[in-house]
Amino acid sequence: MLLKFRNPVGTLGLGLFALLVFGVESNCQSTSSTPPSLESLKAIEYAKQSDEGQNEVVSYSELLALINSCRAYSKGLSVLPEFHEPILTRGETGIAVFRKVSPSVVLVMMAKFKDDKVSDMGLGTGVILDASGYVLTNWHVVAGYESGVIFLKPTFGTEPPKNSAFGMRLIALNKQADLALLKIERPPTGLVPVKLGDISSVQVAEDIHIIGHPHGQLWSYSTGVVSQIRDNYDWKYEDGSEHLAKVLQMQTAINPGNSGGPVLDNNASMLGLVAMSEEGQNLNYAVAIDVIRGFVNRSMTASPSRGSEANIHSPKGKQYFGGAAGGLSITKTVYPEFVAYTVRDAKGLLIELIAETADGAVLTGIKPNAFGGFAEWLYKLPNGKTFAVKSEGTAPELITAGAAN
């Protein structure tokens, strides 16, 4: 089950800290011109640009993805509880399984938007499948949401800088089996993948271990037993979606927020992925490992999708041209959700990009990189809270509370 937060409130209360940026700066970056402020850009007189004008270096969908990821991250921080390593009392086996596998378990934070604000949030669990950043979760964790970020398990606590979130994209979905494959845009080194088990080894009445985020209690542990293996089991969620797959029926504690968490045997191998429970009946279910293997193998060998970007309608912005002191040229592009200003020097080389949303938030890209984007982005909310985004390409890769150096 997905844990959802409706119109989350609360202040972030986060201190600023530095973000190290590893983006490769483009040789074409201009260093001779001082970038103008947003206020000065808005005060310039602009003329309508012809259709033959320059295309924007960062597209509408790419800018919207950056903005939405920052919105999801900022709201996500406000609902994250303080994390403490759980006290395990179920014996040495449970302790060993948790310590081995919990670094492979991630927090998936999803968001919907309405009128430039986060209108709905969802929290689910995911499992790292390999060191290149593939993450498995449920279809219902990501379905219907427009943007999301992934948090890795901190060593201890959840205060910055350990709360940095990673940008991700959707690779594949299987609605029928309630599975989704995600990919961290630029995964850090040292990711620990979970070991996949074998369905033939699953025994009724064997002990199992589950790690997830029930009711927002991050990286929590629970245990139980396999009650039965059921082929072609069908179930339905509150939204009316219908599903069918081989599942493990379990007797264990499952709560909202556990969705997408691993079901593990005593050897710390994954036997299934938590999907749902039947309230009041102590009946819980997980998608079986052989279904997972088939989905993952097909998804990794298929052409990867560009994620939610493909579903975003990309309107053609209205472009205007203006100039500023020092020979600077500015292209102003007006979109429904935001206005973007691209600044170039007298030689036509990029300096910065500033986008202002309808609610007054400002996204600023600096240090043009060799991939057509910017190595550093700063996202500033109207209340002054600032978030830094690392991006070696154009997609959001690492989001952190505070300002970049």
C-alpha positions as CSV (number, residue, x, y, z in Angstrom):
1,M,0.0,0.0,0.0
2,L,1.1,3.5,-0.8
3,L,1.3,6.0,2.0
4,K,-0.2,9.3,0.9
5,F,0.0,12.8,2.3
6,R,-2.8,15.2,1.3
7,N,-1.7,18.9,1.2
8,P,1.3,18.4,3.5
9,V,2.1,21.4,5.7
10,G,4.9,22.3,8.1
11,T,8.1,24.3,7.8
12,L,11.3,22.7,6.6
13,G,13.5,24.3,9.2
14,L,16.6,23.3,7.3
15,G,20.0,25.0,7.5
16,L,22.1,25.8,4.5
17,F,25.1,23.9,3.5
18,A,27.4,23.6,0.5
19,L,26.8,21.2,-2.4
20,L,29.8,19.8,-4.2
21,V,29.2,20.0,-8.0
22,F,31.0,17.5,-10.3
23,G,29.4,18.8,-13.5
24,V,31.7,19.3,-16.5
25,E,31.8,22.9,-17.5
26,S,31.6,23.6,-21.2
27,N,34.6,25.3,-22.8
28,C,32.1,27.7,-24.3
29,Q,31.1,29.2,-21.0
30,S,31.5,33.0,-20.9
31,T,33.4,34.4,-17.9
32,S,33.7,38.0,-18.9
33,S,30.1,39.1,-18.3
34,T,28.2,39.5,-15.1
35,P,24.8,37.8,-15.2
36,P,21.9,40.2,-14.8
37,S,19.4,39.8,-12.0
38,L,15.8,38.6,-12.5
39,E,14.5,42.0,-11.7
40,S,16.7,43.6,-14.4
41,L,15.7,41.0,-16.9
42,K,12.0,41.6,-16.3
43,A,12.6,45.4,-16.7
44,I,14.0,45.0,-20.2
45,E,11.9,45.9,-23.2
46,Y,11.4,42.9,-25.5
47,A,10.4,42.5,-29.1
48,K,8.6,39.5,-30.5
49,Q,11.1,37.1,-31.9
50,S,10.5,35.5,-35.4
51,D,10.0,31.8,-35.8
52,E,13.6,31.6,-37.1
53,G,14.9,32.6,-33.7
54,Q,17.2,30.4,-31.6
55,N,15.8,27.3,-29.9
56,E,15.9,27.3,-26.2
57,V,18.9,25.3,-24.8
58,V,16.8,23.6,-22.2
59,S,13.4,22.5,-23.3
60,Y,10.0,23.2,-21.6
61,S,9.7,19.6,-20.5
62,E,13.3,19.5,-19.1
63,L,12.7,22.8,-17.1
64,L,9.4,21.5,-15.8
65,A,11.0,18.3,-14.7
66,L,13.6,20.3,-12.8
67,I,11.0,22.5,-11.2
68,N,8.7,19.6,-10.2
69,S,11.5,17.6,-8.8
70,C,12.5,20.5,-6.5
71,R,8.8,20.9,-5.5
72,A,8.5,17.3,-4.7
73,Y,11.8,17.3,-2.7
74,S,10.9,20.4,-0.7
75,K,7.5,19.1,0.3
76,G,9.0,15.6,0.9
77,L,11.4,17.0,3.5
78,S,8.6,18.5,5.5
79,V,6.9,15.2,6.0
80,L,10.0,13.0,6.7
81,P,10.1,11.9,10.3
82,E,13.3,11.6,12.3
83,F,14.9,8.3,11.4
84,H,16.4,6.1,14.1
85,E,17.9,2.7,13.5
86,P,15.2,0.3,14.7
87,I,15.8,-1.8,17.8
88,L,15.6,-5.4,16.6
89,T,14.3,-7.9,19.2
90,R,13.5,-11.0,17.0
91,G,16.9,-12.6,17.1
92,E,20.2,-12.7,15.3
93,T,18.8,-13.8,12.0
94,G,16.5,-10.7,11.7
95,I,19.3,-8.4,12.8
96,A,21.7,-9.8,10.2
97,V,19.1,-9.6,7.4
98,F,18.2,-6.0,8.2
99,R,21.8,-4.9,8.4
100,K,22.6,-6.5,5.1
101,V,19.6,-5.5,3.1
102,S,18.4,-2.1,4.5
103,P,21.1,-0.2,2.5
104,S,19.4,-1.7,-0.6
105,V,16.0,-0.2,0.3
106,V,15.1,3.3,-0.8
107,L,12.4,5.8,-0.1
108,V,10.3,6.8,-3.2
109,M,8.6,10.2,-2.8
110,M,6.1,11.1,-5.5
111,A,4.0,14.2,-6.1
112,K,1.1,15.7,-8.1
113,F,0.8,19.4,-8.9
114,K,-2.1,21.8,-9.3
115,D,-1.9,25.5,-9.8
116,D,1.9,25.4,-9.3
117,K,1.6,23.7,-5.9
118,V,2.0,20.2,-4.6
119,S,-1.6,18.9,-4.3
120,D,-0.9,15.3,-3.4
121,M,2.1,13.3,-2.2
122,G,2.8,9.6,-2.0
123,L,5.4,7.7,-0.1
124,G,6.5,4.2,-1.0
125,T,9.5,1.8,-0.8
126,G,11.8,0.7,-3.5
127,V,14.6,-1.9,-3.9
128,I,18.0,-1.3,-5.6
129,L,18.5,-4.0,-8.2
130,D,22.1,-3.2,-9.4
131,A,24.9,-0.8,-8.9
132,S,23.9,1.2,-12.0
133,G,20.9,2.6,-10.2
134,Y,17.9,0.5,-11.3
135,V,15.2,0.5,-8.6
136,L,12.1,-1.8,-8.4
137,T,8.8,-0.6,-6.8
138,N,5.1,-1.0,-7.3
139,W,3.0,0.4,-10.2
140,H,0.6,1.9,-7.7
141,V,3.5,3.8,-6.0
142,V,4.2,5.9,-9.1
143,A,0.9,5.7,-11.1
144,G,-0.8,9.1,-11.5
145,Y,2.0,11.1,-10.1
146,E,4.0,13.7,-12.2
147,S,7.3,13.7,-10.5
148,G,9.4,12.0,-7.9
149,V,12.7,11.7,-6.1
150,I,14.6,8.9,-4.4
151,F,16.2,9.0,-1.0
152,L,18.9,6.5,0.0
153,K,19.1,5.1,3.5
154,P,21.2,7.4,5.7
155,T,23.8,5.9,8.0
156,F,22.0,7.6,10.9
157,G,19.5,10.5,11.2
158,T,17.7,12.3,8.4
159,E,19.1,15.8,8.7
160,P,20.9,17.4,5.8
161,P,23.3,16.7,4.2
162,K,22.1,13.1,4.4
163,N,18.7,14.0,3.0
164,S,20.0,14.7,-0.5
165,A,17.5,13.2,-3.0
166,F,18.3,11.7,-6.4
167,G,16.4,12.4,-9.6
168,M,14.9,9.4,-11.3
169,R,13.1,8.4,-14.5
170,L,10.6,5.8,-15.2
171,I,11.9,2.9,-17.3
172,A,9.0,0.4,-17.4
173,L,5.6,-0.4,-16.0
174,N,3.5,-3.6,-15.6
175,K,0.1,-2.5,-14.3
176,Q,-1.3,-6.0,-14.2
177,A,1.5,-7.3,-11.9
178,D,1.7,-4.0,-10.1
179,L,5.4,-3.5,-10.9
180,A,7.5,-0.5,-11.9
181,L,11.2,-0.1,-12.8
182,L,12.9,3.2,-12.1
183,K,16.4,4.4,-12.8
184,I,18.4,6.9,-10.7
185,E,19.6,9.5,-13.2
186,R,23.2,9.6,-11.9
187,P,23.7,7.0,-9.2
188,P,26.4,7.4,-6.6
189,T,29.1,4.9,-6.3
190,G,28.7,2.1,-3.8
191,L,25.1,1.2,-4.3
192,V,24.3,-2.1,-2.7
193,P,21.9,-4.3,-4.8
194,V,19.6,-6.8,-3.3
195,K,20.1,-10.5,-4.1
196,L,17.2,-12.1,-6.0
197,G,16.0,-15.4,-4.7
198,D,14.3,-18.4,-6.4
199,I,10.6,-19.2,-6.3
200,S,11.4,-22.9,-6.1
201,S,13.1,-22.4,-2.8
202,V,10.0,-20.7,-1.1
203,Q,8.4,-22.9,1.5
204,V,5.0,-22.5,3.2
205,A,5.6,-21.6,6.9
206,E,9.1,-20.4,6.4
207,D,10.2,-17.2,8.1
208,I,10.3,-14.0,6.1
209,H,11.6,-10.5,6.8
210,I,10.3,-7.2,5.4
211,I,11.9,-3.7,5.3
212,G,9.9,-0.6,4.4
213,H,8.4,2.7,5.5
214,P,5.0,1.9,7.2
215,H,3.1,5.1,8.1
216,G,6.3,7.1,7.3
217,Q,8.4,5.2,9.9
218,L,11.5,5.0,7.7
219,W,13.4,1.8,7.2
220,S,11.4,-0.2,9.6
221,Y,11.7,-4.0,10.0
222,S,9.0,-6.6,10.5
223,T,8.9,-10.4,10.3
224,G,6.3,-13.2,9.7
225,V,5.8,-16.4,7.7
226,V,4.8,-17.4,4.2
227,S,1.2,-18.6,4.4
228,Q,0.8,-19.8,0.8
229,I,1.9,-19.3,-2.8
230,R,-1.0,-18.4,-5.0
231,D,-1.0,-18.4,-8.8
232,N,-3.1,-16.0,-10.8
233,Y,-4.3,-14.1,-7.8
234,D,-6.4,-11.1,-8.6
235,W,-6.9,-8.0,-6.5
236,K,-8.2,-4.4,-6.8
237,Y,-7.1,-1.1,-5.2
238,E,-9.4,1.8,-4.0
239,D,-8.8,3.6,-7.3
240,G,-10.5,0.7,-9.2
241,S,-7.3,-0.6,-10.8
242,E,-7.3,-4.4,-11.2
243,H,-4.3,-6.6,-11.0
244,L,-3.3,-10.3,-11.5
245,A,-0.1,-12.1,-10.7
246,K,1.5,-15.0,-8.8
247,V,1.8,-13.8,-5.2
248,L,3.1,-14.8,-1.8
249,Q,0.4,-14.8,0.8
250,M,2.0,-13.8,4.1
251,Q,1.2,-13.4,7.8
252,T,3.1,-10.3,8.8
253,A,2.6,-6.7,9.6
254,I,2.0,-4.6,6.4
255,N,0.9,-0.9,6.5
256,P,0.7,2.0,4.1
257,G,4.3,2.9,3.1
258,N,5.5,-0.7,2.9
259,S,4.5,-0.9,-0.8
260,G,7.5,-1.8,-2.9
261,G,9.5,-3.2,0.0
262,P,11.4,-6.5,-0.2
263,V,10.2,-9.8,1.3
264,L,13.4,-11.6,2.3
265,D,14.4,-15.1,3.4
266,N,16.8,-16.0,6.2
267,N,19.7,-15.7,3.7
268,A,18.7,-12.1,2.8
269,S,17.5,-13.1,-0.7
270,M,14.4,-11.4,-2.0
271,L,11.4,-13.7,-2.5
272,G,8.8,-11.0,-3.4
273,L,7.8,-7.4,-3.4
274,V,5.2,-6.1,-1.0
275,A,2.0,-5.1,-2.8
276,M,-1.1,-4.9,-0.6
277,S,-3.0,-6.3,2.4
278,E,-6.6,-7.1,3.2
279,E,-7.5,-4.8,6.1
280,G,-8.8,-6.5,9.2
281,Q,-7.9,-10.0,8.1
282,N,-4.2,-10.2,8.6
283,L,-3.8,-11.3,5.0
284,N,-0.9,-9.7,3.1
285,Y,0.5,-10.3,-0.3
286,A,3.7,-9.8,-2.3
287,V,4.4,-10.2,-6.0
288,A,6.4,-13.4,-6.4
289,I,10.1,-13.3,-7.3
290,D,9.7,-15.2,-10.6
291,V,7.2,-12.6,-11.9
292,I,9.7,-9.9,-10.8
293,R,12.6,-11.6,-12.6
294,G,10.6,-11.8,-15.9
295,F,9.5,-8.1,-15.7
296,V,13.0,-6.9,-14.8
297,N,14.7,-8.9,-17.6
298,R,12.3,-7.7,-20.2
299,S,12.5,-4.1,-19.0
300,M,16.3,-3.9,-18.9
301,T,16.7,-5.4,-22.4
302,A,14.0,-3.2,-24.0
303,S,14.7,0.4,-25.1
304,P,14.5,2.6,-22.0
305,S,11.8,5.2,-22.0
306,R,12.4,8.8,-21.2
307,G,10.1,8.4,-18.2
308,S,7.3,10.8,-17.5
309,E,8.7,13.4,-19.9
310,A,7.1,11.5,-22.8
311,N,3.7,12.2,-21.2
312,I,4.2,15.9,-20.8
313,H,2.5,18.1,-23.4
314,S,5.2,20.4,-24.6
315,P,3.7,23.7,-25.6
316,K,5.7,26.0,-27.9
317,G,6.5,29.0,-25.8
318,K,6.2,32.5,-27.1
319,Q,9.7,34.0,-27.7
320,Y,10.8,37.6,-27.3
321,F,14.2,39.2,-27.7
322,G,16.0,41.9,-25.7
323,G,19.4,43.3,-25.0
324,A,21.3,44.6,-22.0
325,A,24.5,46.4,-21.1
326,G,27.8,44.8,-22.2
327,G,26.3,43.4,-25.4
328,L,24.2,40.8,-23.5
329,S,21.3,39.2,-25.5
330,I,18.3,37.8,-23.7
331,T,15.7,35.4,-25.1
332,K,12.5,35.5,-23.1
333,T,10.2,32.5,-23.5
334,V,6.7,32.6,-22.0
335,Y,5.1,29.2,-21.1
336,P,1.8,28.6,-19.3
337,E,3.6,27.5,-16.1
338,F,6.7,29.8,-16.1
339,V,8.7,32.4,-17.9
340,A,12.3,31.6,-18.9
341,Y,15.1,34.0,-19.6
342,T,18.2,32.7,-21.5
343,V,21.2,35.1,-21.2
344,R,24.1,35.1,-23.7
345,D,27.1,37.3,-24.0
346,A,28.2,39.5,-26.9
347,K,29.6,36.4,-28.7
348,G,26.4,34.4,-28.3
349,L,27.8,32.2,-25.6
350,L,25.6,31.0,-22.7
351,I,25.8,32.7,-19.4
352,E,22.7,31.6,-17.4
353,L,19.1,30.7,-17.5
354,I,16.4,32.0,-15.1
355,A,12.9,30.6,-14.9
356,E,10.2,32.2,-12.7
357,T,7.0,30.2,-11.9
358,A,3.5,31.6,-11.4
359,D,3.8,31.3,-7.7
360,G,7.1,33.2,-7.5
361,A,9.6,30.4,-7.2
362,V,12.8,31.0,-9.2
363,L,15.0,28.3,-10.9
364,T,18.4,29.6,-12.0
365,G,20.9,27.6,-14.1
366,I,24.6,28.6,-14.1
367,K,27.8,27.1,-15.4
368,P,26.8,25.8,-18.8
369,N,28.0,22.3,-19.3
370,A,29.0,20.2,-22.3
371,F,25.7,18.4,-22.6
372,G,23.4,21.3,-23.4
373,G,22.4,22.1,-19.9
374,F,23.8,23.6,-16.8
375,A,26.1,22.0,-14.1
376,E,24.4,23.9,-11.3
377,W,20.8,24.9,-10.7
378,L,19.4,26.8,-7.7
379,Y,15.7,26.7,-6.9
380,K,14.4,29.4,-4.5
381,L,10.9,29.3,-3.0
382,P,9.0,32.6,-2.3
383,N,9.7,32.1,1.4
384,G,13.5,32.2,0.7
385,K,14.2,28.5,1.1
386,T,16.8,27.4,-1.4
387,F,17.6,24.0,-3.0
388,A,20.6,23.1,-5.1
389,V,20.4,20.7,-8.0
390,K,23.4,18.9,-9.6
391,S,23.0,18.1,-13.3
392,E,25.7,16.9,-15.7
393,G,23.1,16.8,-18.5
394,T,19.7,18.4,-18.5
395,A,17.8,16.1,-16.0
396,P,17.8,16.6,-12.2
397,E,20.3,14.3,-10.7
398,L,21.0,15.3,-7.1
399,I,18.8,17.7,-5.1
400,T,20.0,19.1,-1.8
401,A,18.7,21.6,0.7
402,G,20.9,24.8,0.7
403,A,22.8,26.8,-1.9
404,A,25.6,25.5,-4.1
405,N,29.0,27.1,-3.9
